[in-house]
Amino acid sequence: MKAAIILSSLLLGAQEIPAPPPAIAPAPLAMPAPPPMVRGAEPLIFIASDSTAQSYGERAYPMTGWGQMLGCALRPGLAVENRAIGGRSTKSYRNEGRWQRLLRDLRKDDVVLIQFAHNDANQGIPTRYAPAETEYRANLLGFVADARRVGATPVLITPIAQRMFQPDGKAKAGFSAYSAVVRDIGRRERVKVIDLEALSRRWIDAAGAEAAKAWYMNIAPEEGFAAYPKGLKDDTHLRELGARGAANLVATAYRRLRLPHWRNVEAGHPDLVRATPLGRRGCH
């Protein structure tokens, strides 16, 4: 209950993540392009993003992306199509044809949530690196224009904060140059922005550094997760509870911005503000 109260209080306001962090998960092997998706008449919320949002198999548990849990906030008549994939930047997501395949399946009245930066900032991998003010900006502008061309609504999202801190103890804005570009495009192009950087920093600060540790992939060997027998220290990727909480931040901002189909998106859904892990990634 205390976590839910803290979280709900954070969501009353949402505004305002620099030095690139470790790379976001290695890229999986290239796979043949899938055929066009078969879908019903209901509108979809597509997600174009990286490993912080992607859907994971059960073997990777407790690692969970916020996009994997966003569907728990949706009412009938709206669904999530999560196209987030680890290790991708705006540059590699387009160059691999992933954006083009998403665009092929996108329809009028759909929404596409676009969150990148973790890998765009990685200067050590040229296939991913996209400088904020040039290539990253151009890629986002292209995504926005493409989505609008088919009658869908693009929504830009600043990158979720890592569990890293400034000298004053406050959560750090790890990708501030990239977030500034997102906000600037939002103003210039009249694109709605979910400032997940600012929201997640406030979320971490309200909980405190130690409590927020349980939201990220910090695992002790004795926890007994088969995929992490030696444990793990990772303040970028989310565990189950962190993904649920981050999905709630997105869902609540979605409603507040009155984005298309917002009445079908619930803020503060019990499945997303639970205090203890479910032990799997289902809603309940």
Buried (B, 14 or more C-beta within 10 A) or exposed (E): EEBBEBBBEBBEEBEBBBEBBEBBBEBEEEEEEEEEEEEEEEBBBBBBBBBBBBBBEEEBBBBBBBBBBBBBBBEEEBBBBBBBBBBBBBBBBBBBEBBEBBBEBBEEBBBBBBBBBBBBBBEEBEBBBBBBEEBBBBBBBEBBEBBEEBEBBBBBBBBBBBBBBEEEEEBBBBBBBBBBBBBBBBEEBEBBBBBBBBBBBBBBBBBEBEEBBBBBBBBEEEEEBEBBEEEBEBBBBBBBBBBBBBBBBBBBBBBBEEBBBBEBBBBBBEBBBBEEBEEEBEBE
